[in-house]
Amino acid sequence: DLTSRLAASGATIVRASSVSESPAPLWPWTQVVFSLLQRDPDPVSELVGDLDALAGLGRSVAGLIGETSAEPVPIAEVILATTTLLDRCARRSPIVVVLEDLHWADRSTVTLLEYAVSTLAEVPVVFIATWREPENEDGPLAAGLRSLSRLADLARLDLRPFDVTEVAELAKVLGRPLSAQQAALIHRRTDGNPLFVNELLAEPSAEVVAGPPSPNLRALVTDRIERVHAQAYAVLRAAALFRAPFTAEDLRPLHPSGLDAVDVVLAAAVRGRVLEEADLASGTYRFRHPVIAEVLAADTLSSELRTSHRIIGNHLLATDEAEASYHLAWSTEAKDRALAARIALHVFHRGSRTVELAELDARIRNGLTAAEKLRRSG
């Protein structure tokens, strides 16, 4: 790969990454400084006046250089000291700094990158950063990218989602070969998002294509949603029950106490790349990746699930009887859902547009009773 070729040409490769729960501000840069000094401690002798600032990056660096700072070090001094260290080291040998998962980074980490890129333009140092698309347009990464985009030496490579063939190829590389049908299903569940594809392929073989969400996948989705809005989980868990695009009004019956935040949550979920606007004219939304809805629906208790489906079905009767029948079928006991769905959909697809909720319930019950008699009679 690129870093291997650069290393073969004599460059020093330094890798660091952000994490979702960073132990401290500037955590990736703590790793960079530690790595640089571990490889070549000589530049420290040229930075005597900046030791306190470097120590402020973290205990690991402070212990390495044998200095501590009793008082907090201003971020500006830390940024200056780190950039100076990069300059000194790069003049001795070219450096490639690889910063991974910048979507987790704090503002000071991104600020230091901005400063280093602009300050070290004439020094043999290259910065390579990877990130997922920012979930918050007002977050530190989005703001930093806007600033970095104004630099002439910036090259940005946007990776598109996988297609079905690439899903199958990745599965093969990971030792999880899939049939064409299985690869197509995983692609449909994830829309080709590499992160979700990889998580599904990491599940037990029996659950690669369909099955309960793995703990890792559940944690990934939950973490993303919790960062959207304080009430996002409650609102979006209800939204996950809809097969078709939904509106804010469709969700209100599920919150009889009057959740004023529905519109706010939906707008935040679009900004957070959990939802997307299906149709601006009708004000409908849908999940960007079906697997997110799967995880949310799986977190709903069966009794709550039946109640929610019944409320949705009743709400949709006036506007979409076919969808209403689907939800009302899901409001039955789990063992009867598949049969109830077939009966209910058959009723509506025959063209009946005026059936009442009570009549539909009666038809579902009668159909289930008749089916049970047929099963018992063999």
Secondary structure by P-SEA (a helix, b strand, c coil): caaaaaaaabbbbbbbbccccccccaaaaaaaaaaaaaaccccccccccaaaaaaaccaaaaaaacccccccccaaaaaaaaaaaaaaaaaabbbbbbbcccccccaaaaaaaaaaaaaaccccbbbbbbbccccccccaaaaaaaaaaacccbbbbbbccccaaaaaaaaaaacccccaaaaaaaaaaccccaaaaaaaaaccccccccccccaaaaaaaaaaaaaaccaaaaaaaaaaacccccccccccccccccccaaaaaaaaaaaaccccccccccbbbbbccaaaaaaaaaaccaaaaaaaaaaaaaaaccccaaaaaaaaaacccccaaaaaaaaaaaaaacccccccaaaaaaaaaaaaaaaaaaaaac
